[in-house]
Amino acid sequence: MNATEHYDLIIIGAGPAGYVAAIRAAQLGFSVACCDSRPSFGGTCLNVGCIPSKALLESSAFYHRIQEESEIHGIKAKASFNFKDIRDRKNSIVQKLQKGIAFLFSQQGIKGFHAQASLKDKNTVSLKHPDGKTSEIQAKKAIIIATGSSPSPLPGISIDESMIVSSTGALDFQEVPEHLVVVGGGVIGLEIGSVYRRLGAKVSVIEYLNTLTPGMDKELTKAFHKSLTKQGFSFHFRTKVTQAKIQKKSVIIEAVNADDDSKSSSFTADKLLIAIGRRPATENLDTKNVGITTDAHGFIPVDDHFQTSCHGIYAIGDCIGGAMLAHKAEEEAIALVESLAGQKGHVDYLSIPSIIYTEPEVASVGNTEEQLKEQKIAYKAGKASFAANGRAMAMNETDGFVKILACADTDTILGAHIIGPQAGNLIHEVTAVMAYRGSSEDLARTNHAHPTLNETVKEAAKKIHNMSISS
């Protein structure tokens, strides 16, 4: 065995938490090794998650607009698509970004290992390489666990990533299915469902609960459900999938009513997508070797400084729980590494936005009305519709609204919820104000260019103070 290599920091996982931590650490003068079992860096987000799904969403949305909206703009056009070309475009975007991370690692002097990493002791990481060989590396200052998450399985259902798939397989179909059944009414299932619905697939969503996107503001959820139904989605709430079998070229799905299992139903699909959430990817770390015990769900407990129960080993991102969002993981990465460098790293968990990249887009930040009521916090709400916005009319995207929630006493913005055109971009205007603990009046009195979609955000803030000229 070769002599053991030593680094200041060893990072296990090269997703948004891991590779951002590695790059920031190198910038701050640390010697860094970053290990990941995938043949390319970027984690789930880049390889089989955020980036490929958004590429498919953009292509399918572009096709759908040509088909459905061109005549509204006075343009006579007919469109067809080549699904192989759509997939090839998606793959080329992923590959370009993969090369970008590899370049940054090289530029910053980061040693990357494509190997399965596990903890031997509090200073040593064991590596199992693709060729079966093993090696060890040691950390002089700290080990950072950033292993992310993986799709949650559905008990009794075997995923083959061909006909019964997780999000990974659903992003790499060779053709558009005639009928896609999605188990789970959350973000991942609805985004992937939107891709194939726009391209002509029948999409049925089976959800165990009685609502889509649990945890989202209920008024937003109601509008979202209505919009997706109008687009042709079929929803089956309070339904529990009990079995799925492949018969020739079809998947036969058996289900029962969640409130009365004597009531059964069945579905026949070309493809079945299991999208019931994600779980921490911590099972291969050998945490027991260093005295770290994961919780009942597999998450790694940490303190306010991301320290695990083993001194010198830290954890960030999806594997510690909280919002499973790439940008949350990135913030934790930077905060931790800066703290290790003697700076004052901090994550503002109150202003982490979440976005669903469907059409219409859906975006939220901060508290929902339901959460404020549960916490008995007095609040004021302002709501403005895109139907009154000139830019939205020009875009033919007038469905949806902006809702802002502010403290009844201090007027500090406590939350915001948007459904409509470019909601994912608009939410950051409110997020920035929330980061400085600004008020809804601050937002209402900020000059907004005309005509822009952002004016609807301003109008929602103005509604709180009876300043709106649109009502």
Protein Blocks (a to p, Z undefined) as FASTA:
>chain_A
ZZddddfbdcedjbfklmmmmmmmmmnopacddddfbfbehijmlmmmmmmmmmmmmmmm
mmmmmmmmmmmnopacdddddfklmmmmmmmmmmmmmmmmmmmmmmnopacdddddddfb
lmbccdddfkopacddddfkbccddebpaddddehiacehlmmccfklmmmcfbdcfbdc
dedjbfklmmmmmmmmmnopacddddfblcehehiafklmmmmmmmmmmnopacdehiac
fbdcdehjaccdddddfklmkbccddddfbdcddebccddfklnommmnopacdfkopac
ddfkopafbehiacehjlngpjddfklmmmmmmmmmmmmnopacdddfklcccddfbdcd
dddehjdfklmmmnopacddddddfklpmklmmnopagccddddddfklopafbdcdede
hklmmmmmmmmmmmnopafklmmmpccddddfklmmmmmmmmmnopafkZZ
